[in-house]
Amino acid sequence: MAINRQNVEEIVKAVGGKENIEAATHCVTRLRFALHDESQVDTDALEKNDLVKGHFSSQGQFQVIIGPGLVDKVYDEMLSITGGSRATKDEVKTAASKKQNPLQQAIKTLADIFIPILPAIVMAGLLLGINNILTGPGIFFDSKSLVEVYPQWKDFASIINTIASTAFTFLPALIGWSAVTRFGGSPLLGIVLGLILVHPDLLSAYGYADAKVEGTVPVWDLFGWHVNKIGYQGQVLPVLVSAYLLARLERWLNQKVPDSFKLLIVAPVALLITGFLAFTVIGPITFVIANAITSGLVSIFGGFPALGGLIYGGLYALLVITGMHHTFLAVDIQLIGSEGGTFLWPMLALSNIAQGAAALGMMFVAKQEKTKGLAVTSSISAFLGVTEPAIFGVNVRFKYPFIFGMLGSAIAGVLLAMNNVLASSIGVGGIPGFLSIFPSQWGVFFIGMAIVLIVPFTATVLFGKVRSRGTDEAERTDDTTAKTSSKTEPSAPSHAQVHTDSVPVSSPATAVNVLEVLSPVRGRIVPLEQVPDPAFAERQMGKGVAVEPFEGKVTAPFDATVAHVIKSKHAVILEHASGVQLLIHIGINTVSLKGNGFTSHVAAGDKVKAGQLLLEFDRDAIAAAGYPLISPIIVPDGQDVIERVEELTGGDEAHRDAVLKIYLQG
């Protein structure tokens, strides 16, 4: 397809001209800009441009939606106009991060560090929950645990506890790996640094308080300078600061040391200096700071539990919208390490349930079947600990469910805080969250769970019925409103212009004129509104559905020619003999993985048969890197051969029913 150079020139002008472009790149669907000043963007001009399907700002990047198969040509034309050089996605990401304020940068840094290790922590939390059930007294028998009544289960519980506690025992190694990677150093050195801080020769941090009282804290005598010989199990700040120093030192040495000597000098010197400073300066200072933060929180919730529970329980959902909830993962871990349990995480678990209950209430208020289905599926997701579909797809969109969710969570937060309900670990933040709560406190937690189920659900249904209008206003959208100028974070996509497929069928199409598309990925079929990316969720590129994958394989949904395989192998474009093109995009923002975890079995120009394997992807690797697995299947707009597209999200599993029906012209 030929590109109108004038349209590209107008895009450059609309983003403030070439002088305002610090760096630019593209992915399979959009141009990504790091701009010097986003206030210079002319959104009206972009919306009038025939090439532009939408635009939004995300994490310091201004993104212009062009669409698959066209964006690379627009990008090349733009470079010829501006005379700029090609930039990698990492370069644009780095340039964009400079536009964020210090708080945003700190939050993003913590998220980048903790999200990759979250699966290991959640796994450990779930297994510790099972161990708590087996070993907790009074759950099944009065004053006795299951293993006391049935001793044959004792060693089974012991094995579970060993497996579960490993992630927490060696937590500094996990944080060291992720933090050093984030700061640009060698992941292996980060692991070694973390293990150094929990070496078995050191006094465990858990035994430090008792040893200090008894005066038995071991020390190193460094020429008269006594340094405590203690480990940092369960601590976050010591390894974070040490990891930053290690990465910076390693990078500096790599620049200064000749290649022939790097193996002998860089790693040993970097680890020796960092390790020495970690035990002598960084560890003692950050240990005091971390304990002061912990003591401060404990004092606040101890002195004013109702206020603390009201604020944290009520406002946690707002933290999710801003992305600040990631910072509290580090606080939870610190509380568990220092106090033996966290009072924040139980409120998080109930906040998730509250937002799910509010979303479920919308099923009885909404008038459109698509919204009803989204309300059900997103509420189930929230009940299992993932609230983004419920919050962004339903509750924020209608406003009052979100408010009632926070109200129910605030009431339950007061109850939990006043009764000092603690979690022994971090697990799944929804209904299964009770597994992480100390069994002796299950009763209070279940009362809190009842509150967050009943209050948001009932209030949403009653208010929605009385109001009896929110749904019509929010859902009365038209396919002509595809362009959006909303500026949102990726974790908080705007749904003010979510599309509904309300095109009437004037006459039934014959089978010859209908292309049925089976899902190329086995999984649960969900509406595009559940995709945490406005470009897909608001159908800025075209109609389609999304899949929550059960397995890591992508197969051809029909006989086709491979039009394009994205360089990073996370997406492929197929072309049917009729001329219809289909985009299959695995995960969200997975372009950042640069092909890691993806394997392509086809190349552009290949002829493929329905059911033929196209791509393979590592679900665990994608999830561990912190990227959503939900995968859009899109019919790009602007295809003259298409009359309309019907989205079918009723089936739960791919290859059983069609997920799209494409009605062809003529």
ZIPE-V104809 format. One record per helix or strand. SS is the DSSP state (H for helix, E for strand). FROM is the first residue (numbers start at 1). TO is the last residue. If there is no record, write none. Layout:
# ZIPE-V104809
SS	FROM	TO
SS	FROM	TO
This chain:
# ZIPE-V104809
H	5	14
H	18	20
E	21	26
E	30	35
H	38	40
H	43	48
E	54	58
E	61	65
H	71	82
H	89	97
H	102	135
E	141	141
E	144	144
H	146	149
H	151	169
H	171	182
H	187	196
E	203	203
H	205	214
E	219	222
E	225	228
E	230	230
H	237	256
H	259	303
H	305	322
H	324	339
E	342	342
H	345	364
H	369	383
H	388	398
H	400	418
E	423	423
H	431	436
E	437	437
H	439	467
H	470	475
H	479	481
H	490	492
H	511	513
E	514	518
E	523	526
H	528	530
H	534	537
E	542	549
E	553	555
E	560	565
E	571	575
E	581	585
H	590	593
E	598	600
E	607	608
E	613	617
H	619	624
E	631	636
E	642	647
E	658	664
